[in-house]
């Protein structure tokens, strides 16, 4: 299988928060690269087209959009 990502992803296990419309949803960041990440949610959630991912312990905040989705895992791209 050919790798199509522009940047290599690194496995991580970090708690994060997705925020949109004054709502906050806890998530687990499973892997990250310069351009995106894969996150796990506790339950299936419908997300808007754009949202913010924050990882408090790393002082990390990025605007995002969903690229792909399985039942509880979402692949996201960081938006500039």
Residue pairs with C-beta under 8 A, 6 or more apart in sequence:
5 33
5 35
5 36
6 34
6 35
7 33
7 34
7 35
8 33
9 31
9 32
9 33
9 36
9 37
9 38
10 31
10 32
10 33
11 30
11 31
12 29
12 30
12 31
12 32
13 28
13 29
13 30
14 28
14 29
14 55
14 57
14 58
15 26
15 27
15 28
15 29
15 55
15 56
15 57
16 26
16 27
16 28
16 29
16 39
16 53
16 54
16 55
17 24
17 25
17 26
17 27
17 53
17 54
17 55
17 56
18 24
18 25
18 27
18 39
18 47
18 51
18 52
18 53
18 64
19 25
19 51
19 52
19 54
20 47
20 48
20 50
20 51
20 52
21 48
25 41
25 45
26 42
27 39
27 40
27 41
27 42
27 53
28 39
28 40
29 37
29 38
29 39
29 53
29 55
30 37
30 38
30 39
30 40
30 73
31 37
31 38
34 78
35 77
35 78
36 64
36 67
36 75
36 76
36 77
36 78
37 53
37 64
37 75
37 76
37 78
38 73
38 74
38 75
38 76
39 53
39 73
39 74
39 76
40 72
40 73
41 72
41 73
41 74
42 72
43 72
44 71
44 72
47 66
47 74
49 65
49 66
50 63
50 64
50 65
50 79
51 63
51 64
51 65
52 61
52 62
52 63
52 64
53 60
53 61
53 62
53 64
53 76
54 60
54 61
62 78
62 79
63 78
63 79
63 80
64 76
64 77
64 78
64 79
65 76
65 77
65 79
66 74
66 75
66 76
67 75
67 76
67 77
68 74
68 75
69 75
